[in-house]
């Protein structure tokens, strides 16, 4: 008969020469929290998303995509995209760190957009409108030939159909250097279309978000009958460091923010994101459109 000592002890661990460290702590899953650029606080991502991507602590307005802005502003299921068949090309065969043609393909795959503007028609609080939204994620929302052509065609459609026109700008890149003079031409083309729309009695509401800069700010974004802006949005032509280096003087604090521009008459109203849909509908009614 086997003795007790000769039987294997299955409950005891095998000895090991390797040191045993303290048990690992369970970490917080990635992606649940965001650090707010406005106040530096860590905020719960789901709560931010429920507030239309606005910080619950300081009301900082986070970036949102063009598709999300359409969802936030347009009545559910009413938006119809237009001019998606217009696709960007590389007429100048431009190349910097990479070929422009390759950059376009990469941006399209990364963002899911064909270019930096989505245009179409839809309903805002049961009021039919023509709507365009630019997206800073696609080459900084810069205005190339396709962006200008989509905007111009949408304005012409709004003119023909007597629709209120809403353009929500999120463009930090201005004109798109990769297309040279063809890009710069879009400023004049879109502005001319807006002049014809105005002569026909149209109502153009321009909404400026962070950022609205360069050739976009210098053309159609500033030509609204009403100009709304999100809180603390960066709005201007050149960046503050460029201006300071050019003119060599100290600039007023916050001189390119929505709040400063409202005080000096450049914009008509600062509208928090949660109120934008209602304010647009109210403005349409007030103007009799």
PyMOL commands that set and color helices and strands:
alter all, ss='L'
color gray80, all
select helices_A, chain A and resi 4-6+45-50+66-73+100-111+139-141+145-161+177-179+181-199+214-217+220-222+240-247+258-263+273-286
alter helices_A, ss='H'
color red, helices_A
select strands_A, chain A and resi 33-35+42-44+80-82+117-124+127-134+164-171+204-212+226-229+269-270
alter strands_A, ss='S'
color yellow, strands_A
deselect
rebuild
show_as cartoon
